[in-house]
Amino acid sequence: MKTRAIALIGLGMLGGCDMLKGGGAPDAASCAAPATFKGIQSLVFSQVRQDFKGQAKYVNDLESAFSATVAAPRAVSVNKDIGKVECEGRLTLRVPVDMRDNFAQVEELTDDVGYTVQSSADGKGYIYTIGGFTGVEKQLLAAAARRQRADGGPAVAVAAPEPVRTVQTPGPVAGGPSCQDLWMERNTIYAAAGNCFNSERGRAAFGKGCFPPFGKLGPDDARKVAAIKRSEQALGCKD
């Protein structure tokens, strides 16, 4: 059976309770760590953004409203030599009440998934991967298309997601957001304002965009972007 698998470098502290202090290897408990669930959610919505043929802001709106968990998480294997844990469980995204019209009144989106947590090569973070969430992604794509159509936008065809290669994003700086985190936060604001993305990186994350007001920001958003840029400069981010 084909599965989808994507990956991301995660936070240097895995779990809600100081579980991997000092850069220790992940263990069986990592499968149920809140930081792992957060990493999984990031991966799922990142892939939805790439596959959605409409405006990325409708996917971003969904992501901000959801909180992913894994029901009955368990470790399938623990490889201490390479610092890797293979896990499985039931990915669960509870649909907010005010969004259920977009999901045919379904209360939860679920898929049986396999996922991993592994120490990064430089020891500064953790790599998360996930496969098997095709059903959840299709429902999210359909909901984003409905929301765009309800706003008067063009109809978007939703096909069954295809398997994709494994991808990996840069890791975060210990103790704070990474350059990737800040780039995503800044450009999410521009995407919601209809910015026209010309770079391959921008289009992969948000699509082409290009709708009114075409990236023109209001005063509040302009202040947020200015603050993010200062943080990027302090970290020495290149883009």
N, C-alpha and C positions, 0 to 999 in steps of 0.2 A: 504494500500500500504506500502510495506517495504521501509524503508529509511536507509541510512548510516548516522551514527552520530559519530563524533570524537570530542575531546575537548582538549584545551590547556590553560595553564595559560598565560595571556597576559601581556603587559607592564603596569606598574603602572599609566602611563599617557595615557588616551585613547583619541585619536583624535589629529588632527594637531594643535589645538589651546588651550592649557592649560585648556581643557574643564572640567577635573575632578581633579583639583588641590585639594590637601589635602585628597585624597582617597575617594572622593564623589561617590555616587552610579551612575551607568550609567542611562541615560534617553533616550527618543525617538531619540534624535540626535545621539546617539551612533551607531544606525543602519547604518548611512552614514559616520562614522568617518574613516579617512584614516588608523588609527591603527587597526580598526576592519577588514578592507579589507586585511591588511597585515597579521593579525592573521588567517583569512580565507584561504589565499593563503598557509600559512605554513601548515595548517591542510590538505588541499587537497593534496599537494605534499608529505607530510609525509605518507599519506595513499597510494598514488601511489607508493612510494618507497617500502612500505611493500608488496604490491600486485604484483609488477613487478618481473618476474621470471628471468630476465637477470641481467646485470651489472648496479648497482645503478648510476654510473656516467652519464648514458644517461638520467636518470630522473633529476639528478642534473643540467645537461646542460640546460634542458628545463626550470626548475624552475628559473634559473638565468636570462633567457631571457624574462620571463613573468611578468606582473604586473596585479594582479586581482582587479576588481572593482565589485560593485553590482549596476545594473541598477534599477531605480525606487525602492530604498530601503524604507521600511516603517515599523513602529512599529506596531505589532499586539497586544501586551499587555505590560504593564509596572507594575511590582510588586515592589513597594518601600520597602515593608517589608523585602524582601530577596535580594533586590538590583539586580533584574534581568529584562532584556528586551528581549522579543521575537520579532524577525524581520523576514521579508521575502522580496524577491526581485529576480532579475535575475543575477546570477553569470555570469560574463563576463571576459574571458581571451582573449585578442587580440593577434592573432598569428603574430609574427614578419615576415616581408616579406621574409627574408632569410631562414625561417623554413617552409614555406607554402607547399613545396613539400612533407614534412612529414605528412601534414594534408589534402591532396587532394585539395590544394589551398583554403581551408576554411580560412576566415579572422578572425573569432571569434569562440570561444568555449563558449557555453552558457547552463545553466540549471536553472530552477526555483528551488530555495532553501529556506529552513527555517534555521535560525541561531539565536543564543542567545549570549548576553553579560551579565555576572553576576559577581558581586564582589566576590573575593575569601574569604574563611572563615577567613584568617588571616589579611585581609584588605590590603595586600601588592600588589595586582594585580587584574586581571580580567580573568574570565574563558570564553573562546569562544567555542561554539559548532556549527556544521553545519551538515545538512542532505539533501539528495536529489541531490547530485552531481554525480550520477552514470554515466550519459552520458558523462560529461566532463572527468571523470576519464578514461573511456574506450577509449576515443580519445587520451588521454595522454599516456596511456599504449601502444596503437597501434603505436603512433609516436616514443616512446622510442624503441620499438621492431624494427621499420624500421631503425632507426639510428644505432642500434647495428648491424643489418644485413648488412647495407651499409658499415660499417667498417670491414666487414669480419668476424663478430662474428656469433655464432650459432643463428638459427631462434628461436623465442620465441612465443609460443602460447598465444593468448590473449583471455581470457574468460570473460564473463560478470561479473563484480565485484559483490561479495556477500555482504549482510548486515553484519556489524561488530558491536561489542560492543563499548560502549563509553570508551575512554581512556583519560588519563590526564597526562600532563608532568609537571615537576617542574616549579615554577614561577621564574621570573628574579629578580635580585638584583636591587633595585631602583636606577635609574640614570645610568645604564650601562648594559652590557650583563650578562645573567645568566650563571651558570655552564652548564646548558643544551645547551645554545647558543654556548658557547665556545667548549663544547664537540662535538657538531654537526659540527662546523666550522673546528675543527682540524681533525675530522674523515672523513669529506668530502674530504679533501686534500688527506688523505690516500686512500680513496675509489677510487678517480680518478687515483691513481697510482697502483691500483690492489691489495691492501692489502687483506690478508686472514683474515676475521673476524670470530673469534671463539666464542665470547660471544653472549648470547641471545640478548642483547641490540644492539650490532653491527650488527648482522644479521637482526634484525627487521628493522633497519634503512637503511641498505645498501646491504643486501643480503650477500651471502658467499664471493663474490669477487674472489680473487685468479686468477689473470691474470697478465701477464708481465707488469711492472717490479716487481710485487708482493710486493708493498708497499715501494720500494726503492725511496727515494725522491731526486729530483735535488736540487741544492744549494738554489734557490729562495724559493721553497716550504719548505725546511728544516728550513730556517730562519723564515718563517711564522709560522711554527709549534712551533718553540722555543719561539716565542713571545706569542703565544696563551697559551703555557704551563706556562709561567711566569704570565700571567693574571689569569690562573686557580689557581696557587699557591697563588697569592695575595688574591683571593676570598675564599681560603680554600676548593676548590673543592676536592671531594674524589676520583673521577675517571676522 
